[in-house]
Amino acid sequence: MENSVRNKIATVALVVVGFALGFAEFIVIGITPEIAQTYDVSLAAAGNLVGYFAIAYAVSTPLIVLSTGRFRRFPLFVVFLVVFNVGNILAIFAASYEMLLTARILAAVVSGVTLSTVMTFINDIVPEEKTPRIISFVYAGFSVASVLGTPAGALLAEAFGVKAAFIAVEAVALIVTLLLVFTLPHSGSTDASSGVREQLVILKDPRIVLVMVMKGFGMAATYVFYCYVTPIMEGPLGLSVWAVSIILFFYGGATIVSNLGGGSLAQRYGLRKLPLMFALQALVLALLGASVASGNTVLAVINIVATGIFIYHMNAPLQTYLLQIASRDHPQALTLASAAMPTSSDMGIALGSFVGGVVASSGIGFTWSGPIGALIA
């Protein structure tokens, strides 16, 4: 296969892996009521699967990157993909909540490092001027998972049970694994050996630390609400499972706009427009409480979908900025720098998930999840 053709196919594969990782991570969001019923646990416990996944993801990603810096990238990537598939298979056969939690954590442990490694492949197969757009496409794969995966998982769980949703996740993961193994280059710019101390130097760079803080709080702001979007729509808004699935479809479409719009922001303005975008995110979340409490279902649904437009606006600008800094100033720590985004992202998701759990289990009600998220933004 000619190198240019292989690179084009590999680029498509990288975008598809974004979908596979997003599908596996977000599937629980659409099926929290079914998980609670199937495993006889509370709704908060089912929702906390998102938080536990995020913590495992955030903690394991930098640790794995640091401990494997002396090994070649491609063989490690294959190992990560195998572990990811095993975790998804175990979720299918989980007979208890504890077993399901274990399976989810196993998949989470390698999800972040898989994404960060994907980002390092971009430098090897994509021209530099196209990097922001391809990064936005990879993150858009997560959004497509929201558009198709989350509502599809909800419908599968409603019709055939929770295990059917996890079967769908593994089917996608297996296809993507085969596609990546046969298209990605087996060597590249990050194959040079690097020790822990050589990589940790990036944590002394205030630019990288600031990027992590912005990404973490940006994700936490929306996830206070988004982690419980299904029970909010089925509870206070009184919508059916089918109606929720349709709304989640449009929500996912909004997140695609968010990711691709972030790519345009990165190419045109770099980081300069992010303060405005965070302000708009806070405004939309602040209005969410009033719209849900108003009893006007149409207004509430429009507001819910609008939150999706501002959930990923920071992805491409921040990731592009990180790759530029690391490639120029910290080439020995490129993979760890790439891991900064998924790590801080899931730390933010965990924070938002647990804050949302407090809201869900307390007496203040779901209508406060949006305003609380706005304060975080």
C-alpha positions in Angstrom: 0.0 0.0 0.0 1.4 3.4 -0.9 2.4 5.5 2.0 0.1 8.5 1.2 -2.9 6.2 0.8 -2.0 4.3 4.0 -1.7 7.7 5.9 -5.2 8.7 4.7 -6.7 5.4 5.9 -4.8 5.8 9.1 -6.2 9.3 9.6 -9.7 7.9 9.2 -8.9 5.2 11.7 -7.7 7.8 14.2 -11.0 9.6 13.9 -12.9 6.3 14.3 -11.1 5.4 17.5 -12.4 8.7 18.9 -15.9 7.3 18.4 -15.0 3.9 19.9 -13.5 5.5 23.1 -16.4 7.9 23.4 -19.0 5.1 22.9 -17.4 3.0 25.6 -17.1 5.9 28.0 -20.5 7.6 27.5 -22.7 4.5 27.1 -23.6 4.6 30.8 -25.1 8.1 30.6 -28.0 6.9 28.5 -28.7 3.8 30.5 -28.4 4.8 34.1 -32.0 3.9 35.0 -31.6 0.5 33.4 -28.4 -0.2 35.2 -29.9 0.8 38.5 -32.8 -1.6 37.9 -30.8 -4.5 36.5 -28.2 -4.5 39.4 -30.6 -3.3 42.1 -28.7 -0.2 43.0 -29.6 3.4 43.4 -29.7 5.9 40.5 -26.8 7.8 42.1 -24.7 4.5 42.3 -25.4 3.9 38.6 -24.5 7.4 37.7 -21.3 7.1 39.8 -20.0 4.5 37.3 -19.3 7.6 35.1 -17.3 9.2 37.9 -15.4 6.0 38.8 -14.5 5.5 35.1 -13.3 9.1 34.9 -11.1 8.7 38.1 -9.5 5.5 36.8 -9.0 7.2 33.4 -7.4 10.3 34.9 -5.2 8.6 37.4 -3.9 5.7 35.2 -3.2 7.8 32.1 -0.1 9.7 33.4 1.1 6.7 35.4 1.1 4.4 32.4 2.7 7.0 30.1 5.5 7.6 32.7 6.1 3.9 33.3 6.2 2.9 29.6 8.4 5.8 28.3 11.2 3.4 27.5 9.2 1.1 25.3 8.3 1.5 21.6 5.0 3.1 20.9 3.2 0.8 18.5 3.5 -2.5 20.4 2.3 -0.6 23.6 -0.6 0.8 21.6 -1.7 -2.7 20.6 -1.5 -3.9 24.3 -3.7 -0.9 25.3 -6.3 -1.8 22.6 -6.4 -5.5 23.8 -7.0 -4.5 27.4 -9.7 -2.1 26.3 -11.5 -4.9 24.5 -11.1 -7.2 27.5 -12.7 -4.6 29.7 -15.7 -4.2 27.3 -16.1 -8.0 27.1 -16.2 -8.3 30.9 -18.9 -5.7 31.1 -21.1 -7.9 28.9 -20.8 -10.8 31.3 -20.9 -8.8 34.5 -23.3 -10.6 36.9 -23.2 -7.9 39.6 -22.7 -4.2 40.0 -19.2 -4.8 41.5 -18.2 -6.9 38.5 -19.6 -4.2 36.1 -17.6 -1.5 38.0 -14.4 -3.7 37.7 -15.0 -4.1 34.0 -15.6 -0.4 33.5 -12.4 0.5 35.4 -10.4 -1.9 33.4 -11.5 -0.3 30.1 -11.0 3.2 31.7 -7.4 2.4 32.7 -6.2 2.3 29.1 -8.7 4.7 27.5 -6.8 7.9 28.3 -3.4 6.5 27.3 -4.9 5.2 24.1 -6.2 8.7 23.2 -3.0 10.4 24.1 -1.0 7.9 22.0 -3.5 8.6 19.1 -2.6 12.3 19.3 1.1 11.5 18.9 0.4 9.5 15.7 -1.2 12.6 14.2 2.2 14.3 14.0 3.6 11.4 12.0 0.8 11.1 9.4 -0.7 14.6 9.0 0.9 17.8 7.7 1.4 20.4 10.4 -1.1 22.9 8.9 -3.8 20.3 9.0 -3.2 19.2 12.6 -5.9 21.4 14.3 -8.6 20.2 12.0 -7.6 16.5 12.4 -7.5 16.9 16.2 -11.0 18.4 16.1 -12.1 15.4 13.9 -10.8 12.9 16.5 -12.6 14.7 19.3 -15.7 14.9 17.1 -15.6 11.1 17.1 -16.5 11.4 20.8 -19.4 13.7 19.8 -20.6 11.2 17.2 -20.6 8.6 20.0 -23.1 10.9 21.8 -25.2 11.4 18.6 -25.4 7.7 17.8 -24.0 5.7 20.7 -25.7 7.2 23.7 -29.3 7.1 22.3 -28.6 3.8 20.5 -27.4 2.3 23.8 -30.5 3.6 25.6 -32.8 2.0 23.0 -30.9 -1.3 23.1 -31.0 -1.4 26.9 -34.7 -0.6 26.9 -35.5 -3.3 24.3 -33.0 -6.1 25.1 -31.4 -5.2 28.4 -28.2 -3.6 29.6 -25.9 -6.3 28.2 -27.1 -5.5 24.6 -25.7 -2.0 25.0 -22.3 -3.3 26.1 -22.3 -5.8 23.2 -22.6 -2.9 20.8 -19.7 -1.2 22.5 -17.4 -4.2 22.1 -18.4 -4.7 18.4 -17.3 -1.2 17.6 -14.1 -1.6 19.7 -13.1 -4.8 17.9 -13.6 -3.3 14.4 -11.6 -0.2 15.3 -8.8 -2.3 16.9 -8.3 -4.3 13.6 -8.4 -1.1 11.5 -5.8 0.6 13.7 -3.4 -2.4 13.8 -3.3 -2.7 10.1 -3.0 1.0 9.1 -0.9 2.9 11.7 2.9 3.3 11.3 4.9 0.9 13.4 7.5 3.4 14.2 7.7 7.2 14.5 8.8 10.3 16.3 7.9 9.2 19.9 9.8 5.9 19.8 12.9 7.5 21.5 13.4 6.2 25.1 12.6 8.7 27.9 12.7 8.3 31.7 10.3 9.6 34.3 12.3 12.7 35.2 12.7 13.6 31.5 8.9 13.5 31.0 7.8 15.2 34.3 9.6 18.4 33.2 6.4 19.4 31.5 4.7 19.9 34.9 7.1 22.8 35.5 5.8 24.5 32.5 3.0 26.9 33.6 1.5 27.0 30.1 0.8 23.2 30.3 -0.6 23.4 33.8 -2.9 26.2 32.8 -4.2 24.2 29.9 -5.0 21.3 32.2 -6.9 23.6 34.6 -9.0 25.1 31.8 -9.8 21.7 30.4 -10.7 20.2 33.8 -13.0 23.0 34.9 -14.6 23.3 31.5 -15.6 19.6 31.5 -16.7 19.6 35.1 -19.1 22.6 34.5 -21.2 20.6 32.0 -21.0 17.2 33.6 -22.7 18.4 36.8 -25.7 18.4 34.6 -24.9 16.0 31.7 -24.1 13.0 33.8 -27.8 13.0 34.9 -29.4 14.3 31.7 -31.5 11.1 31.2 -33.2 11.1 34.7 -33.6 14.9 34.4 -35.5 14.6 31.2 -37.5 11.5 32.3 -38.2 13.1 35.8 -38.8 16.8 36.0 -39.6 17.0 32.2 -41.6 13.8 32.1 -40.3 12.6 28.7 -40.5 9.1 27.5 -37.4 6.9 26.7 -38.0 7.4 23.0 -38.2 11.2 23.4 -35.0 11.2 25.5 -33.2 9.2 22.8 -34.2 11.7 20.1 -33.1 14.6 22.3 -29.8 12.9 23.0 -29.3 12.5 19.3 -29.7 16.3 18.8 -27.5 16.9 21.8 -24.8 14.8 20.2 -25.2 16.9 17.0 -24.6 20.0 19.1 -21.4 18.5 20.5 -20.1 17.7 17.0 -20.6 21.4 16.2 -18.7 22.2 19.4 -15.7 20.1 18.4 -15.6 21.2 14.8 -16.1 24.8 15.8 -13.2 24.3 18.2 -11.1 23.3 15.2 -11.9 26.5 13.4 -11.2 28.5 16.5 -7.8 26.8 16.8 -6.9 27.5 13.2 -8.0 31.1 13.2 -7.5 32.5 16.7 -5.5 30.0 18.8 -6.5 30.5 22.4 -7.7 34.1 22.1 -11.4 33.4 21.9 -11.6 30.9 24.8 -12.5 33.4 27.5 -15.6 34.4 25.5 -16.5 30.7 25.0 -16.2 29.9 28.7 -18.5 32.9 29.5 -21.1 31.7 27.0 -20.9 28.2 28.5 -21.6 29.6 32.0 -24.5 31.6 30.7 -26.2 28.7 29.0 -25.7 26.5 32.1 -27.1 29.3 34.4 -30.2 29.5 32.3 -30.7 25.8 32.5 -32.1 25.8 36.0 -34.8 28.3 35.1 -35.8 26.5 31.9 -36.2 23.1 33.6 -38.1 24.7 36.5 -40.4 26.7 34.1 -42.4 23.6 33.1 -41.9 24.7 29.4 -40.6 21.4 27.9 -39.7 23.0 24.6 -37.7 25.7 26.2 -35.9 23.3 28.5 -35.0 20.9 25.6 -33.6 23.8 23.6 -31.5 24.9 26.6 -30.3 21.3 27.1 -29.2 21.0 23.5 -27.5 24.4 23.7 -25.2 23.2 26.5 -23.8 20.7 24.0 -22.5 23.6 21.8 -20.2 24.7 24.5 -19.0 21.4 26.0 -16.0 20.8 23.8 -15.2 24.2 22.4 -11.8 24.1 24.1 -10.6 20.7 22.8 -8.8 21.6 19.5 -7.3 25.0 20.7 -5.9 23.5 23.9 -4.7 20.2 22.3 -3.0 22.0 19.4 -1.3 24.4 21.8 -0.1 21.5 23.9 1.4 19.6 20.9 3.1 22.8 19.7 4.7 23.5 23.1 5.7 19.9 23.6 7.1 19.4 20.1 9.2 22.5 20.4 10.2 22.7 24.0 9.7 19.2 25.5 10.0 16.6 22.6 11.0 13.9 25.1 7.7 14.2 26.9 5.3 14.5 23.9 3.2 11.5 24.9 2.8 12.7 28.5 1.9 16.2 27.2 -0.7 14.6 25.0 -2.0 12.7 28.0 -2.5 16.0 29.8 -5.8 16.7 28.0 -7.5 13.3 28.6 -6.3 13.3 32.2 -7.6 16.7 33.0 -10.7 16.1 31.0 -11.7 13.0 33.1 -10.6 14.7 36.4 -13.2 17.3 35.4 -15.8 14.7 34.5 -15.2 13.0 37.8 -15.7 16.3 39.7 -18.8 17.1 37.7 -20.2 13.6 38.1 -19.8 13.5 41.9 -21.1 17.1 42.3 -24.0 16.0 40.2 -24.5 13.0 42.4 -24.7 15.2 45.5 -27.4 17.3 43.7 -29.3 14.2 42.7 -29.3 12.7 46.2 -30.0 15.9 48.1 -33.1 17.9 48.5 -32.2 20.8 46.3 -33.3 19.1 43.1 -32.0 18.7 39.5 -32.9 22.3 38.6 -29.7 23.4 40.4 -27.3 21.2 38.4 -27.1 23.8 35.6 -26.4 26.9 37.8 -23.9 24.9 39.9 -22.1 24.0 36.7 -22.2 27.6 35.6 -20.3 28.6 38.8 -17.6 26.0 37.9 -17.3 27.4 34.4 
